[in-house]
């Protein structure tokens, strides 16, 4: 069975946005929180997972990640609004 890949955006404590891909959003966010994730996240601790979108495969997720990383900040915020993850109660 094929795994579902996701492209996601995390808001960091300093207000910056980090974009990445994964097959397990919860585990990846926890890795970022514990300092085991991307190097960028060690210097910019994550605040919350803002948005995610399911992709057909790793290749599609990588293309979506590249596309998002090319967007201006305002365009990234618009992407976040369209793919927002509901905040936990």
Secondary structure, DSSP 8 states (H G I E B T S, - for coil): ----EEEEEEEETTS-EEEEEES-HHHHHHHHHTT-S-HHHHHS-EEEEEEEEEESSHHHHHHHHHHHHHS-HHHHHHHHHHTB-----
